[in-house]
Amino acid sequence: MDKVRLQKYIADAGIASRRKAEELITAGKVKVNGIVENQLGTKVDPDFDKVEISGQLIKTGVKKYYIMLNKPAGYITTTSDTHDRPTVMELVKDINARLYPVGRLDADTEGLLLMTNDGDFTNKVIHPSNSNGKVYIAEIKGLPPLPLIKQFSKGIDIGDYITKPAYAELISGDERVSTVKVIITEGKKRQVRRMFETIGHPVISLKRVEIGPIMLGNLPRGKWRHLRKEEIDRLMKDKG
């Protein structure tokens, strides 16, 4: 078999995304044939070389999983938490594989979250060149006037960043609570919440319902299902 880059080998083994694998390598936590390798250009032969991370031997050829989860509010989108808060891993513990989230949802946000053990899949889905829009339904305080809603299409200064043009549509509302559909093509930390805070209408609840061609549908809260092959193919090919 041809040699592959060390970070790709780690990602193919389902240990971490390629980006995280690069961090492990540069941190000196990866050994190849007993020798620490901290150069990202290192290549390995999957048939002969022995790769260890923190002393644990890893192997490729593991079964790949691609799932969608309806994340409830209150769960942290990470593989572990130092404060013992519930994580999304508890919701997929019946899968015998080391999964990790594709992107993030903050703890207070619920809805569609993709998970996998395929690092290449993760990279392609979250890469900036990918045109997979993310659709959210937000309940917000008050009834924003149309000019404020239109600001989303021009980008909003959320303090340390001006967002890319987004789509916002007022679905319903009154002076107390409104429901707005929002589509963004990026994923800054708490971005949707910060956009609404900036225009003076804080979020009450937030739910992600679509990522590119993938729709949450009627998947129950806290449950997951495998992605269908055509869904995986469309996610991988949906480039801008």
C-alpha positions in Angstrom: 0.0 0.0 0.0 1.2 3.5 -0.8 2.4 5.7 2.1 -0.1 8.3 3.5 0.4 11.4 5.6 0.4 10.7 9.3 -2.5 12.9 10.1 -4.6 11.2 7.4 -3.7 7.8 8.9 -4.9 8.9 12.3 -8.1 10.3 10.9 -8.8 7.1 8.9 -8.4 5.1 12.1 -11.3 7.1 13.6 -9.2 8.6 16.4 -9.8 12.2 15.6 -10.4 14.7 12.8 -7.4 15.5 10.6 -7.1 18.9 12.2 -7.1 17.4 15.7 -4.6 14.8 14.5 -2.3 17.5 13.4 -2.5 19.0 16.9 -1.6 15.6 18.4 1.4 15.3 16.1 2.8 18.8 16.7 2.3 18.3 20.5 4.7 15.3 20.3 2.0 12.7 21.3 2.4 10.5 18.3 5.1 7.8 17.8 5.9 6.0 14.6 7.8 2.7 15.1 8.6 3.9 18.7 10.0 7.3 17.6 8.2 10.5 18.3 7.1 12.2 15.1 6.1 15.9 15.3 6.3 16.9 11.7 3.1 17.2 9.7 4.9 16.1 6.5 5.6 12.6 7.9 4.3 9.7 5.8 3.6 6.2 7.0 3.0 2.8 5.4 -0.3 1.5 6.8 0.9 -2.1 6.1 4.1 -2.0 8.0 4.5 1.1 10.3 3.3 1.1 13.9 1.6 4.3 15.0 0.9 5.1 18.7 -0.9 7.9 20.3 -0.1 8.5 24.0 1.2 4.9 24.1 -1.8 3.3 22.5 -1.4 1.5 19.2 -3.9 2.5 16.5 -5.0 0.7 13.4 -7.0 1.7 10.3 -9.7 -0.4 8.6 -12.3 0.3 11.3 -15.9 0.5 10.3 -17.0 4.0 9.4 -20.1 5.6 11.0 -22.1 8.5 9.8 -25.0 9.5 12.0 -27.3 12.4 12.7 -28.4 13.2 16.2 -31.2 15.4 17.5 -29.3 17.0 20.3 -31.4 18.1 23.3 -30.5 21.4 25.1 -28.2 20.9 28.1 -25.7 18.6 26.4 -22.2 19.7 25.6 -20.9 19.1 22.0 -17.6 17.5 22.9 -16.2 14.0 23.6 -15.6 14.8 27.3 -16.0 17.5 29.8 -13.9 18.4 32.8 -16.9 19.7 34.7 -18.9 16.5 34.5 -21.6 18.1 32.4 -23.6 15.7 30.1 -22.1 15.4 26.6 -23.5 14.2 23.3 -21.4 11.0 23.7 -23.9 9.8 26.3 -26.6 9.8 23.6 -24.6 7.5 21.2 -23.0 5.1 23.7 -24.9 2.2 22.1 -22.5 2.6 19.0 -19.4 0.6 19.5 -17.0 3.1 17.9 -15.1 6.3 18.9 -17.3 9.0 17.4 -16.8 12.7 17.5 -19.1 15.7 16.5 -18.9 17.3 13.1 -18.8 21.0 14.1 -20.6 22.2 17.2 -23.9 23.3 18.8 -23.7 25.2 22.0 -25.1 23.6 25.2 -28.3 25.7 25.1 -29.1 24.9 21.4 -30.8 21.8 20.3 -31.3 20.1 17.0 -29.3 18.5 14.1 -25.8 17.4 14.9 -23.7 15.1 12.7 -21.3 12.6 14.2 -18.7 10.3 12.7 -15.4 8.5 13.1 -14.3 9.5 9.6 -11.8 12.5 9.7 -12.0 13.1 5.9 -15.8 13.4 6.1 -15.5 15.9 8.9 -13.0 18.0 7.1 -15.1 18.1 3.9 -18.3 19.0 5.6 -16.9 21.8 7.8 -14.4 23.2 5.2 -15.0 26.9 4.3 -15.3 26.0 0.6 -18.3 23.8 1.4 -21.7 25.4 0.6 -23.6 23.5 3.2 -25.9 26.1 4.7 -27.1 25.6 8.3 -30.8 26.4 9.0 -32.0 27.4 12.4 -35.4 28.2 13.9 -35.0 30.8 16.6 -37.6 32.0 19.1 -36.6 35.6 20.1 -37.9 38.3 22.4 -40.1 40.9 20.9 -41.0 41.7 17.3 -38.0 43.0 15.2 -38.9 45.5 12.4 -38.1 44.5 8.9 -35.0 46.7 8.5 -33.4 44.8 11.4 -34.2 41.4 9.8 -32.7 42.7 6.5 -29.4 43.4 8.3 -28.7 39.7 8.3 -28.3 39.8 4.6 -25.6 42.4 4.8 -23.6 40.9 7.7 -23.8 41.9 11.3 -21.0 43.2 13.5 -21.1 41.0 16.6 -18.2 42.7 18.4 -15.1 40.9 17.2 -16.3 39.8 13.8 -18.6 40.9 11.0 -20.7 37.9 9.9 -21.0 36.8 6.3 -24.3 37.6 4.6 -27.1 35.4 6.0 -30.7 34.8 5.4 -33.4 35.7 8.0 -37.2 35.3 7.6 -39.8 36.3 10.1 -42.2 33.4 10.4 -44.5 34.7 13.1 -44.5 37.0 16.0 -46.0 39.6 18.3 -44.6 42.2 20.7 -43.7 39.4 23.2 -42.1 36.6 21.1 -41.2 36.0 17.5 -40.1 33.0 15.5 -37.4 33.6 12.8 -35.8 31.2 10.3 -32.1 31.9 9.9 -29.6 30.4 7.4 -25.9 30.8 7.9 -22.9 29.4 6.0 -20.3 29.7 8.7 -20.2 28.7 12.3 -18.6 31.2 14.7 -19.1 30.5 18.4 -22.7 31.3 19.5 -23.1 33.2 16.2 -26.9 33.1 15.7 -27.4 34.1 19.4 -24.9 37.0 19.1 -26.5 38.2 15.9 -29.9 38.5 17.6 -28.4 40.1 20.7 -26.8 42.7 18.5 -30.1 43.8 17.0 -31.7 43.9 20.4 -33.8 40.8 20.3 -32.2 38.0 22.4 -32.8 34.4 21.7 -35.2 32.5 23.9 -34.7 29.1 22.2 -32.7 27.9 19.2 -32.9 24.8 17.1 -30.9 23.7 14.1 -33.1 21.8 11.6 -30.9 21.5 8.5 -27.3 21.1 7.4 -27.0 21.3 3.6 -29.2 18.5 2.2 -29.7 16.9 5.6 -33.0 17.6 7.4 -33.7 16.8 11.0 -37.3 15.9 10.1 -39.2 14.0 12.8 -36.3 12.4 14.5 -37.1 12.4 18.2 -35.1 14.6 20.6 -32.2 12.7 22.0 -32.3 10.0 19.3 -30.0 9.3 16.4 -30.1 7.5 13.0 -27.5 6.4 10.4 -27.1 8.7 7.4 -28.2 7.1 4.2 -25.6 6.7 1.4 -27.2 9.3 -0.8 -27.1 11.8 2.1 -23.4 11.2 2.7 -22.6 11.5 -1.0 -24.5 14.8 -1.2 -22.8 16.3 1.9 -19.4 15.3 0.5 -20.1 16.8 -3.0 -22.0 19.9 -2.0 -19.2 22.4 -2.7 -19.6 26.1 -3.3 
